[in-house]
Amino acid sequence: MIRTCILALLSHWKRNPVQLFAYLAGLAIATGLWSGVQAINAEARASYDAAAATLGEAQFDQLIPRQGGSIGLDTYIALRGAGWLVSPVLDVELGDVRVIGIDPVTSPGAIGAVMAPQGASLFAPGETAQLFGTGAAARALEGTAPVIVDETIAPGIVLGDIGTVQRLSGRADLSRLVVLPEQPVLQGDLNTIAPGLRLQPAQQVSDIAQLTDSFHLNLTAFGFLSFAVGLFIVHSTIGLAFEQRRGMIRTIRALGVPLRTLVALIVCEMLTLAAIGAVIGIVLGYVMAALLLPDVAATLHGLYGAKVSGTLTLRPEWWLSGFLLAMLGSAAALAGRVWQIGQMPLLASARPRAWIMSGTARSRLRGWVALGLLGVALILVFAADDLFFVFVLLACLLIGGALALPVLFARALALFERRSTRPLWQWFWADTRQQLPGLSLALMALLLAVSANVGVSTMVSSFRLTFAGFLDQRLAPELFVQLETPAQSARLEAYLRDADIETLPLRSAQMQIAGQPARLFGVRVGPTYRDNWVFLAALPQVWDQVDRGAAVIVNEQLARRGDLWIGDMVTIAPDLTLPIAAVVGDYGNPQGQVVLAEAQFTQLYPDSFASQFGIRTGDAAALRRDLVDRLRIPDHAITDQRAVKALSLEVFERTFTVTAALNVLTLGVAAFAILMSLLTLADLRVPQLAPVWALGVTRRRLSALELLRAVGLALLVFVFALPLGLALAWILLSMVNVAAFGWKLPMYLFPLEYLRLGAYAVVAVALASVWPARRLIRTPPATLLKVFANEH
Amino acid sequence: MATLLKITSVEKSYGDSDARVPVLRGVSFELGRQQTLALTGESGSGKSTLLHIAAGLETPDAGTVNVLGQDVTAMDDSARAALRRSEISLVFQQFNLIPSLTVAANISFQAALSGRLDQAHIDSLVSVLGLSDQMSKYPEALSGGQQQRVAIARALAARPRLMLADEPTGNLDEQSADAVLDQMLALVAASGTSLMVVTHSSKVAARMDRTLHLAGGQVA
């Protein structure tokens, strides 16, 4: 009995391959997009964890300089003498690679505890001249230092003995001291022995993981949106498959198969197919993640300085989560249908069209749920204060908007029907309204996709516009020079002073301000700053105050994270507290910044030197040649404004490559949902079309009307998606950005871009409806006549 | 003659508790082994409902249905399904073939379900019903008369002891109806199956051993 039943159930898919394809493809796309995004996130997180483990940030307390800078060797010796069991670490940047020197004798085992491929300890005595890192890091340091390749080390990091790193970098000081877990009971007071150091407790999560959380949350949200759109297809296909099989189910039961057995077999059948779709999706996800990972790695590096491996690993956390989510999604879509079968009387009508009419009963409930969700969204606009609730707000808005769509459509179509005077148009609108329940899931998917596209493109374009303006402000100098030594710095400054060229030297130090990690900049106030910097909020005569040493400027990130604004006081040093004179927008930078006068900075850090210079010149090329020829400054240390701007914009564009790719995919999935719905509905619609055909409307005309209907519906979706997408953009710019990145962006409107998007949506839907329309033209009259000959 | 189907004081009504419409009011009758019976009556007289109750597709509000000595009304869904699978075959007015299965698969379907698949028996049924050329086709490609023959073949392929047919020739022209009825009665007689037919047609009723007329939900 079981085998016969299974064969009968499977015969449905054999006869309806398009439906089977829609089911598998819907699941595969949903799982693929979700697991692809998860794969990227998992890879990035694994890289952060590897970095944290390599650096020991997650496991051990550390002693770090209170106000940036470095630790002298004498301080380290003093601490060891006072009973502090600490191990020295030197952390330097060589080009694009972070080189970490540790002391293999005193360091706790977990730091840099990597083994050479041969199994020998990396830091065995006599092997101290070795450095270890990934292949990419080894290539980056080629010509500087030989690196032994070990892919277990975090990307972008090279490990070595501290002596080796000191020789390589020409430094004798230390970056930080790792505090060993076991300490003697009696030890000297830290504040007495090393007043310039502070104890930083072990972080459960690394800084970079915290910083990038919002980026990954964004990706996850997009992945989930795509998954939801894919599930619309699955839900729609399962619904149609069940409706088409109503008659079969009734017959099988009448011929003696118990309801329980039949339900169990259907569940097994659908879940087996779901598993196949999910596995195909995981493969798709892997391919997608492998293609996008280099861009994501570039984005994370550009935005946060985080190093992520560019190679994808098959990690159970993403493929298993994708598989389970796909199965749960299918099970959820299945549950309602199985429940319906359980409730369906054995002799219930087997007419597949009955379900379309029954949909109207549910539409009222759907309308109320939509209203409720939109209400919650409205409350959250005022109440949401952290990222989680902002995403809840987004979910309520999008789901509420999608659920409201069929209700609004029904109203709009009823209005069109009432306004129509010609019978064919009256039939057209009435028929469209009747089709709505069958098409609504696909239309909702299209609405979500178009809204997401409007919202995200508004955000990205607003960001691009703001960012370009910001770059013009910040990158006013025509040349930028990066120097390594105080001598080079002094020579350059003297040369520029003699040549009467406006110079903007920049000194900086890492520190904690208002409980937040921040970078302190000492600037030479001059016309460039005064003319170019635009503030979000400022007191009068900002630059005069800063120049006098009476105030500081902070960036928006620090202001928002530290709950500061103009007029508030910030403590820069134990004896230096200054008011904030202005808050400046600082887009694309994750770190807090404080700007004060150069003289004040020099007082705080007398040993510091200006390592960066901005230079104003009318002839950048000539000055560049002069600096290289006369001052022997390496050419690669000089960057012209255009190159910096181009690089910044390139980082920006790469940042949104993934977003753009997911956007296009989501729109593609929605068009696919429309195609599948139209194809599956096409067969069911023959009884509706046959009488109209019999009354004298040609198949060609009917096909044209079908095409027109699809295009009209797409246009209506676009009309509803536009306000929803703009609301989404506003939330992204004004709420998500603030919660995630610490800055707020002004919102601009891009009507032409929206029109282009609307055209894409209409074209996608028109293309999707061409195939069903062609099929209708080619429907033989005999098929249409069967409707009158035989009602089954 | 031994009793195969015994219906005793069966009552059935439809609708809400406030406005229930009685369809069957204390119907009782018996059907013997190898006997044929026509159930006639006007539209809405409860003929189809009675047939569905006899098949265990519906449960009566009161009364009992006994098939082969088993009380169908006391059975759960699984037991009723098992009884239908092994002992009862149904022929519907709308044929109710499975559209995704070929004619061959449709005919052998119930026999396969009951574990009584006998290819020689099926071949002979197919031959008698003139379906040999249609076996690889799907139901949608057949005429109404051919579909009805497939439904009859499916019912008899399972070698049931009771065959219940609801207007088996209702969708056919007179000539096809006569041919299908002739074939069905011959096959039923040859296999020793009892047959209960719901029909409006006095011509069909006249071909049965006896006729039971329902009027106002009661045996007239």
Chai-1 contact restraints between the chains, C-beta under 6 A:
chainA,res_idxA,chainB,res_idxB,connection_type,confidence,min_distance_angstrom,max_distance_angstrom,comment,restraint_id
A,M1,B,L113,contact,1.0,0.0,6.0,A-B,restraint_1
A,T4,B,A112,contact,1.0,0.0,6.0,A-B,restraint_2
A,T4,B,L113,contact,1.0,0.0,6.0,A-B,restraint_3
A,A8,B,I98,contact,1.0,0.0,6.0,A-B,restraint_4
A,S11,B,S100,contact,1.0,0.0,6.0,A-B,restraint_5
A,S11,B,L101,contact,1.0,0.0,6.0,A-B,restraint_6
A,H12,B,S100,contact,1.0,0.0,6.0,A-B,restraint_7
A,R15,B,S100,contact,1.0,0.0,6.0,A-B,restraint_8
A,M248,B,I98,contact,1.0,0.0,6.0,A-B,restraint_9
A,T251,B,N96,contact,1.0,0.0,6.0,A-B,restraint_10
A,T251,B,I98,contact,1.0,0.0,6.0,A-B,restraint_11
A,A254,B,L90,contact,1.0,0.0,6.0,A-B,restraint_12
A,L255,B,Q110,contact,1.0,0.0,6.0,A-B,restraint_13
A,G256,B,A81,contact,1.0,0.0,6.0,A-B,restraint_14
A,G256,B,R84,contact,1.0,0.0,6.0,A-B,restraint_15
A,G256,B,R85,contact,1.0,0.0,6.0,A-B,restraint_16
A,G256,B,L113,contact,1.0,0.0,6.0,A-B,restraint_17
A,V257,B,A81,contact,1.0,0.0,6.0,A-B,restraint_18
A,P258,B,D77,contact,1.0,0.0,6.0,A-B,restraint_19
A,P258,B,S78,contact,1.0,0.0,6.0,A-B,restraint_20
A,P258,B,A81,contact,1.0,0.0,6.0,A-B,restraint_21
A,L259,B,D77,contact,1.0,0.0,6.0,A-B,restraint_22
A,L346,B,L57,contact,1.0,0.0,6.0,A-B,restraint_23
A,L347,B,L57,contact,1.0,0.0,6.0,A-B,restraint_24
A,N790,B,G144,contact,1.0,0.0,6.0,A-B,restraint_25
A,H792,B,Q94,contact,1.0,0.0,6.0,A-B,restraint_26
